[in-house]
Amino acid sequence: MRVFISYSRKDVNAANTIADVLRARGVDVFIDFQRLTALDNFPERLALEIDACDVLVLLLSEHAAASKWVVREVQYADHKSKPIVIARLDSVSLPHALFFLAYQDYIDCTDFLADDVFQAKTVSVVELA
């Protein structure tokens, strides 16, 4: 399974933790800063990675909701009919641009610092995909 993590750079610690848990379970995870180089065409490479993923995991937070790149990634994944799993890091509402996710279930990861709880919830990200 291949997972694309869409997140705000301000939530990089949560993104790395989720990626580590998924990788420990054999999941191929794409996080932009870990695989992009200065020579990459950023928007094109993101699109190619979303095309290649089996599921997009949206780390929804106040920061992600305000990020134009997160919104673009999620909209593109939806356009490509990719499954989208929402991992909610705080209680922010969906931005209007992602209205189409309003009735989708999400995983409450607001307590992601509690290691055992977080790992169990991260595993459910894979199971939802």
Residue pairs with C-beta under 8 A, 6 or more apart in sequence:
1 26
1 27
1 28
1 54
1 55
1 126
1 129
2 27
2 28
2 29
2 30
2 52
2 53
2 54
2 55
3 22
3 27
3 28
3 29
3 30
3 53
3 54
3 55
3 56
3 57
3 125
3 126
3 129
4 30
4 49
4 50
4 53
4 55
4 56
4 57
4 73
4 77
4 82
5 15
5 18
5 19
5 29
5 30
5 31
5 56
5 57
5 59
6 56
6 57
6 58
6 59
6 64
6 70
6 73
6 74
6 77
7 14
7 15
7 31
7 58
7 59
7 61
7 64
7 70
8 59
8 61
8 63
8 64
8 66
8 67
8 70
9 33
9 63
10 61
10 63
11 59
11 61
11 63
11 64
11 89
12 33
14 59
14 61
14 89
14 109
14 112
15 31
15 59
16 31
17 112
17 118
17 122
18 57
18 59
18 87
18 112
18 122
18 125
19 29
19 31
19 34
21 118
21 119
21 122
21 123
22 29
22 122
22 125
22 126
23 29
25 123
25 126
27 126
30 49
30 52
30 53
32 46
35 49
36 42
36 45
43 72
46 69
46 72
46 73
46 76
47 76
50 56
50 73
50 76
50 77
50 80
50 82
51 80
53 77
53 82
54 82
54 83
54 129
55 82
55 83
55 84
55 85
55 128
55 129
56 73
56 74
56 77
56 82
56 83
56 84
56 85
57 84
57 85
57 87
57 125
58 64
58 70
58 74
58 84
58 85
58 86
58 87
58 101
59 87
59 89
59 109
60 86
60 87
60 88
60 89
60 90
60 92
60 94
60 106
61 88
61 89
61 90
61 92
62 90
62 92
64 70
64 89
64 92
65 92
65 93
65 94
65 95
66 95
71 95
71 97
71 98
74 84
74 98
74 101
75 97
75 98
77 84
78 84
78 100
78 101
83 128
83 129
84 101
84 104
85 106
85 107
85 125
85 128
85 129
86 101
86 104
86 105
86 106
86 107
87 106
87 107
87 109
87 121
87 122
87 125
88 106
88 107
88 108
88 109
88 110
89 109
89 110
89 112
90 110
91 110
94 101
94 102
105 128
107 121
107 124
107 125
107 128
108 121
109 118
109 121
109 122
111 117
111 118
112 118
112 121
